[in-house]
Amino acid sequence: MNFHLIHHPDFSRDMDRLHEAWKRDRDSPAGREFQAAMAALRALRVGRDVE
C-alpha cells in the first residue's frame, strides 16, 4: 500500500533550501539532512514508518 503525503508549505521551503545545499555539497550537514529527509519520506510513502 502506498500513501499520498500532504505537507505544510514551511516544510516545502525547508526541503527546497536543503535540496539546494545538497546540490552544492552532498556531504555538508544540510546535504546529509536532505538525504535523511528524503529517505524518511520514501519510507513513509510506502508504509515503512518504523524506518
C-alpha positions in Angstrom: 0.0 0.0 0.0 1.3 3.5 -0.9 0.3 6.7 0.9 0.0 10.2 -0.5 1.8 12.6 1.8 0.5 16.1 2.3 2.9 18.5 3.9 2.9 22.0 5.3 4.2 24.8 3.0 7.0 25.6 5.5 8.2 22.0 5.0 8.4 22.6 1.3 10.5 25.7 1.8 12.8 23.8 4.2 13.2 21.0 1.7 13.9 23.4 -1.1 16.7 25.0 1.0 18.1 21.6 1.9 18.0 20.4 -1.7 20.0 23.5 -2.8 22.5 22.8 -0.1 22.7 19.1 -1.2 23.3 20.1 -4.8 26.2 22.3 -3.7 27.8 19.7 -1.3 26.2 16.3 -0.7 28.4 15.8 2.4 27.5 19.0 4.1 25.3 18.8 7.2 22.4 20.3 5.3 23.1 17.9 2.4 23.0 14.9 4.7 19.8 16.3 6.3 18.2 16.4 2.9 19.2 12.8 2.2 17.8 11.7 5.5 14.6 13.5 5.0 14.1 12.0 1.5 14.8 8.5 2.9 12.2 9.1 5.6 9.6 10.4 3.2 10.2 7.4 0.9 9.7 5.1 3.9 6.5 6.8 5.0 5.1 6.8 1.5 5.3 3.1 1.2 4.2 2.5 4.8 7.5 1.6 6.4 7.1 4.1 9.2 9.5 2.2 11.5 12.4 3.1 9.3 
